[in-house]
Amino acid sequence: MIDILYFARVAELTGKRTEQMPLPAPVSVAQWLTQLNTTYPALQDIRVLKVAVNKKHALPDALIHDRDEVALFEPVTGG
């Protein structure tokens, strides 16, 4: 089971701020995002999604393990 945190527009598109999801085996961030897009097709409208695993930015090939905390958000821009 992993804990998922959704921020800003990602939370709006999923209709949730948090949820728990079973994770039977470790999976890469890229694979997990593909699975999540199946569950929440509206996320495909976001061009770039950032993922943090256990409060650290994660690259697409990083692994997500059981009991990890995964945060999903859009990049922040400023000016």
Phi and psi in radians as a Rosetta constraint file:
Dihedral C 1 N 2 CA 2 C 2 CIRCULARHARMONIC -2.036 0.35
Dihedral N 2 CA 2 C 2 N 3 CIRCULARHARMONIC 2.639 0.35
Dihedral C 2 N 3 CA 3 C 3 CIRCULARHARMONIC -1.693 0.35
Dihedral N 3 CA 3 C 3 N 4 CIRCULARHARMONIC 2.254 0.35
Dihedral C 3 N 4 CA 4 C 4 CIRCULARHARMONIC -2.043 0.35
Dihedral N 4 CA 4 C 4 N 5 CIRCULARHARMONIC 2.345 0.35
Dihedral C 4 N 5 CA 5 C 5 CIRCULARHARMONIC -2.024 0.35
Dihedral N 5 CA 5 C 5 N 6 CIRCULARHARMONIC 2.257 0.35
Dihedral C 5 N 6 CA 6 C 6 CIRCULARHARMONIC -1.958 0.35
Dihedral N 6 CA 6 C 6 N 7 CIRCULARHARMONIC 2.399 0.35
Dihedral C 6 N 7 CA 7 C 7 CIRCULARHARMONIC -2.143 0.35
Dihedral N 7 CA 7 C 7 N 8 CIRCULARHARMONIC 2.606 0.35
Dihedral C 7 N 8 CA 8 C 8 CIRCULARHARMONIC 0.913 0.35
Dihedral N 8 CA 8 C 8 N 9 CIRCULARHARMONIC -2.239 0.35
Dihedral C 8 N 9 CA 9 C 9 CIRCULARHARMONIC -1.124 0.35
Dihedral N 9 CA 9 C 9 N 10 CIRCULARHARMONIC -0.482 0.35
Dihedral C 9 N 10 CA 10 C 10 CIRCULARHARMONIC -1.089 0.35
Dihedral N 10 CA 10 C 10 N 11 CIRCULARHARMONIC -0.731 0.35
Dihedral C 10 N 11 CA 11 C 11 CIRCULARHARMONIC -1.108 0.35
Dihedral N 11 CA 11 C 11 N 12 CIRCULARHARMONIC -0.685 0.35
Dihedral C 11 N 12 CA 12 C 12 CIRCULARHARMONIC -1.111 0.35
Dihedral N 12 CA 12 C 12 N 13 CIRCULARHARMONIC -0.752 0.35
Dihedral C 12 N 13 CA 13 C 13 CIRCULARHARMONIC -1.259 0.35
Dihedral N 13 CA 13 C 13 N 14 CIRCULARHARMONIC -0.539 0.35
Dihedral C 13 N 14 CA 14 C 14 CIRCULARHARMONIC -1.533 0.35
Dihedral N 14 CA 14 C 14 N 15 CIRCULARHARMONIC -0.346 0.35
Dihedral C 14 N 15 CA 15 C 15 CIRCULARHARMONIC 1.331 0.35
Dihedral N 15 CA 15 C 15 N 16 CIRCULARHARMONIC 0.284 0.35
Dihedral C 15 N 16 CA 16 C 16 CIRCULARHARMONIC -2.500 0.35
Dihedral N 16 CA 16 C 16 N 17 CIRCULARHARMONIC 2.658 0.35
Dihedral C 16 N 17 CA 17 C 17 CIRCULARHARMONIC -1.735 0.35
Dihedral N 17 CA 17 C 17 N 18 CIRCULARHARMONIC -0.548 0.35
Dihedral C 17 N 18 CA 18 C 18 CIRCULARHARMONIC -2.513 0.35
Dihedral N 18 CA 18 C 18 N 19 CIRCULARHARMONIC 2.750 0.35
Dihedral C 18 N 19 CA 19 C 19 CIRCULARHARMONIC -2.877 0.35
Dihedral N 19 CA 19 C 19 N 20 CIRCULARHARMONIC 2.847 0.35
Dihedral C 19 N 20 CA 20 C 20 CIRCULARHARMONIC -1.944 0.35
Dihedral N 20 CA 20 C 20 N 21 CIRCULARHARMONIC 2.519 0.35
Dihedral C 20 N 21 CA 21 C 21 CIRCULARHARMONIC -2.414 0.35
Dihedral N 21 CA 21 C 21 N 22 CIRCULARHARMONIC 2.371 0.35
Dihedral C 21 N 22 CA 22 C 22 CIRCULARHARMONIC -1.173 0.35
Dihedral N 22 CA 22 C 22 N 23 CIRCULARHARMONIC 2.550 0.35
Dihedral C 22 N 23 CA 23 C 23 CIRCULARHARMONIC -2.390 0.35
Dihedral N 23 CA 23 C 23 N 24 CIRCULARHARMONIC 1.655 0.35
Dihedral C 23 N 24 CA 24 C 24 CIRCULARHARMONIC -1.186 0.35
Dihedral N 24 CA 24 C 24 N 25 CIRCULARHARMONIC -0.426 0.35
Dihedral C 24 N 25 CA 25 C 25 CIRCULARHARMONIC -2.653 0.35
Dihedral N 25 CA 25 C 25 N 26 CIRCULARHARMONIC 2.705 0.35
Dihedral C 25 N 26 CA 26 C 26 CIRCULARHARMONIC -0.969 0.35
Dihedral N 26 CA 26 C 26 N 27 CIRCULARHARMONIC 2.543 0.35
Dihedral C 26 N 27 CA 27 C 27 CIRCULARHARMONIC -2.501 0.35
Dihedral N 27 CA 27 C 27 N 28 CIRCULARHARMONIC 2.591 0.35
Dihedral C 27 N 28 CA 28 C 28 CIRCULARHARMONIC -1.274 0.35
Dihedral N 28 CA 28 C 28 N 29 CIRCULARHARMONIC 2.756 0.35
Dihedral C 28 N 29 CA 29 C 29 CIRCULARHARMONIC -0.991 0.35
Dihedral N 29 CA 29 C 29 N 30 CIRCULARHARMONIC -0.765 0.35
Dihedral C 29 N 30 CA 30 C 30 CIRCULARHARMONIC -1.065 0.35
Dihedral N 30 CA 30 C 30 N 31 CIRCULARHARMONIC -0.767 0.35
Dihedral C 30 N 31 CA 31 C 31 CIRCULARHARMONIC -1.139 0.35
Dihedral N 31 CA 31 C 31 N 32 CIRCULARHARMONIC -0.720 0.35
Dihedral C 31 N 32 CA 32 C 32 CIRCULARHARMONIC -1.115 0.35
Dihedral N 32 CA 32 C 32 N 33 CIRCULARHARMONIC -0.725 0.35
Dihedral C 32 N 33 CA 33 C 33 CIRCULARHARMONIC -1.096 0.35
Dihedral N 33 CA 33 C 33 N 34 CIRCULARHARMONIC -0.664 0.35
Dihedral C 33 N 34 CA 34 C 34 CIRCULARHARMONIC -1.068 0.35
Dihedral N 34 CA 34 C 34 N 35 CIRCULARHARMONIC -0.775 0.35
Dihedral C 34 N 35 CA 35 C 35 CIRCULARHARMONIC -1.121 0.35
Dihedral N 35 CA 35 C 35 N 36 CIRCULARHARMONIC -0.729 0.35
Dihedral C 35 N 36 CA 36 C 36 CIRCULARHARMONIC -1.136 0.35
Dihedral N 36 CA 36 C 36 N 37 CIRCULARHARMONIC -0.643 0.35
Dihedral C 36 N 37 CA 37 C 37 CIRCULARHARMONIC -1.121 0.35
Dihedral N 37 CA 37 C 37 N 38 CIRCULARHARMONIC -0.478 0.35
Dihedral C 37 N 38 CA 38 C 38 CIRCULARHARMONIC -1.224 0.35
Dihedral N 38 CA 38 C 38 N 39 CIRCULARHARMONIC -0.712 0.35
Dihedral C 38 N 39 CA 39 C 39 CIRCULARHARMONIC -1.246 0.35
Dihedral N 39 CA 39 C 39 N 40 CIRCULARHARMONIC -0.708 0.35
Dihedral C 39 N 40 CA 40 C 40 CIRCULARHARMONIC -2.170 0.35
Dihedral N 40 CA 40 C 40 N 41 CIRCULARHARMONIC 1.401 0.35
Dihedral C 40 N 41 CA 41 C 41 CIRCULARHARMONIC -1.004 0.35
Dihedral N 41 CA 41 C 41 N 42 CIRCULARHARMONIC -0.458 0.35
Dihedral C 41 N 42 CA 42 C 42 CIRCULARHARMONIC -1.100 0.35
Dihedral N 42 CA 42 C 42 N 43 CIRCULARHARMONIC -0.399 0.35
Dihedral C 42 N 43 CA 43 C 43 CIRCULARHARMONIC -1.134 0.35
Dihedral N 43 CA 43 C 43 N 44 CIRCULARHARMONIC -0.372 0.35
Dihedral C 43 N 44 CA 44 C 44 CIRCULARHARMONIC -1.143 0.35
Dihedral N 44 CA 44 C 44 N 45 CIRCULARHARMONIC -0.300 0.35
Dihedral C 44 N 45 CA 45 C 45 CIRCULARHARMONIC -1.270 0.35
Dihedral N 45 CA 45 C 45 N 46 CIRCULARHARMONIC -0.301 0.35
Dihedral C 45 N 46 CA 46 C 46 CIRCULARHARMONIC -1.551 0.35
Dihedral N 46 CA 46 C 46 N 47 CIRCULARHARMONIC 2.129 0.35
Dihedral C 46 N 47 CA 47 C 47 CIRCULARHARMONIC -1.191 0.35
Dihedral N 47 CA 47 C 47 N 48 CIRCULARHARMONIC -0.710 0.35
Dihedral C 47 N 48 CA 48 C 48 CIRCULARHARMONIC -2.287 0.35
Dihedral N 48 CA 48 C 48 N 49 CIRCULARHARMONIC 2.192 0.35
Dihedral C 48 N 49 CA 49 C 49 CIRCULARHARMONIC -2.026 0.35
Dihedral N 49 CA 49 C 49 N 50 CIRCULARHARMONIC 2.419 0.35
Dihedral C 49 N 50 CA 50 C 50 CIRCULARHARMONIC -1.834 0.35
Dihedral N 50 CA 50 C 50 N 51 CIRCULARHARMONIC 2.549 0.35
Dihedral C 50 N 51 CA 51 C 51 CIRCULARHARMONIC -2.238 0.35
Dihedral N 51 CA 51 C 51 N 52 CIRCULARHARMONIC 2.377 0.35
Dihedral C 51 N 52 CA 52 C 52 CIRCULARHARMONIC -2.082 0.35
Dihedral N 52 CA 52 C 52 N 53 CIRCULARHARMONIC 2.352 0.35
Dihedral C 52 N 53 CA 53 C 53 CIRCULARHARMONIC -2.006 0.35
Dihedral N 53 CA 53 C 53 N 54 CIRCULARHARMONIC 2.115 0.35
Dihedral C 53 N 54 CA 54 C 54 CIRCULARHARMONIC 0.931 0.35
Dihedral N 54 CA 54 C 54 N 55 CIRCULARHARMONIC 0.794 0.35
Dihedral C 54 N 55 CA 55 C 55 CIRCULARHARMONIC 1.206 0.35
Dihedral N 55 CA 55 C 55 N 56 CIRCULARHARMONIC 0.312 0.35
Dihedral C 55 N 56 CA 56 C 56 CIRCULARHARMONIC -2.201 0.35
Dihedral N 56 CA 56 C 56 N 57 CIRCULARHARMONIC 2.343 0.35
Dihedral C 56 N 57 CA 57 C 57 CIRCULARHARMONIC -0.953 0.35
Dihedral N 57 CA 57 C 57 N 58 CIRCULARHARMONIC 2.388 0.35
Dihedral C 57 N 58 CA 58 C 58 CIRCULARHARMONIC -2.085 0.35
Dihedral N 58 CA 58 C 58 N 59 CIRCULARHARMONIC 2.377 0.35
Dihedral C 58 N 59 CA 59 C 59 CIRCULARHARMONIC -1.398 0.35
Dihedral N 59 CA 59 C 59 N 60 CIRCULARHARMONIC 2.841 0.35
Dihedral C 59 N 60 CA 60 C 60 CIRCULARHARMONIC -0.981 0.35
Dihedral N 60 CA 60 C 60 N 61 CIRCULARHARMONIC -0.506 0.35
Dihedral C 60 N 61 CA 61 C 61 CIRCULARHARMONIC -1.600 0.35
Dihedral N 61 CA 61 C 61 N 62 CIRCULARHARMONIC -0.015 0.35
Dihedral C 61 N 62 CA 62 C 62 CIRCULARHARMONIC -1.155 0.35
Dihedral N 62 CA 62 C 62 N 63 CIRCULARHARMONIC 2.578 0.35
Dihedral C 62 N 63 CA 63 C 63 CIRCULARHARMONIC -1.663 0.35
Dihedral N 63 CA 63 C 63 N 64 CIRCULARHARMONIC 2.467 0.35
Dihedral C 63 N 64 CA 64 C 64 CIRCULARHARMONIC -1.806 0.35
Dihedral N 64 CA 64 C 64 N 65 CIRCULARHARMONIC 2.277 0.35
Dihedral C 64 N 65 CA 65 C 65 CIRCULARHARMONIC -2.025 0.35
Dihedral N 65 CA 65 C 65 N 66 CIRCULARHARMONIC 2.845 0.35
Dihedral C 65 N 66 CA 66 C 66 CIRCULARHARMONIC -0.917 0.35
Dihedral N 66 CA 66 C 66 N 67 CIRCULARHARMONIC 2.407 0.35
Dihedral C 66 N 67 CA 67 C 67 CIRCULARHARMONIC 1.338 0.35
Dihedral N 67 CA 67 C 67 N 68 CIRCULARHARMONIC 0.114 0.35
Dihedral C 67 N 68 CA 68 C 68 CIRCULARHARMONIC -1.327 0.35
Dihedral N 68 CA 68 C 68 N 69 CIRCULARHARMONIC 2.760 0.35
Dihedral C 68 N 69 CA 69 C 69 CIRCULARHARMONIC -1.836 0.35
Dihedral N 69 CA 69 C 69 N 70 CIRCULARHARMONIC 2.211 0.35
Dihedral C 69 N 70 CA 70 C 70 CIRCULARHARMONIC -2.103 0.35
Dihedral N 70 CA 70 C 70 N 71 CIRCULARHARMONIC 2.218 0.35
Dihedral C 70 N 71 CA 71 C 71 CIRCULARHARMONIC -1.968 0.35
Dihedral N 71 CA 71 C 71 N 72 CIRCULARHARMONIC 2.445 0.35
Dihedral C 71 N 72 CA 72 C 72 CIRCULARHARMONIC -2.211 0.35
Dihedral N 72 CA 72 C 72 N 73 CIRCULARHARMONIC 2.216 0.35
Dihedral C 72 N 73 CA 73 C 73 CIRCULARHARMONIC -2.745 0.35
Dihedral N 73 CA 73 C 73 N 74 CIRCULARHARMONIC 2.884 0.35
Dihedral C 73 N 74 CA 74 C 74 CIRCULARHARMONIC -1.524 0.35
Dihedral N 74 CA 74 C 74 N 75 CIRCULARHARMONIC 2.668 0.35
Dihedral C 74 N 75 CA 75 C 75 CIRCULARHARMONIC -1.057 0.35
Dihedral N 75 CA 75 C 75 N 76 CIRCULARHARMONIC 2.553 0.35
Dihedral C 75 N 76 CA 76 C 76 CIRCULARHARMONIC -1.734 0.35
Dihedral N 76 CA 76 C 76 N 77 CIRCULARHARMONIC 2.340 0.35
Dihedral C 76 N 77 CA 77 C 77 CIRCULARHARMONIC -2.062 0.35
Dihedral N 77 CA 77 C 77 N 78 CIRCULARHARMONIC 2.693 0.35
Dihedral C 77 N 78 CA 78 C 78 CIRCULARHARMONIC -2.433 0.35
Dihedral N 78 CA 78 C 78 N 79 CIRCULARHARMONIC 3.038 0.35
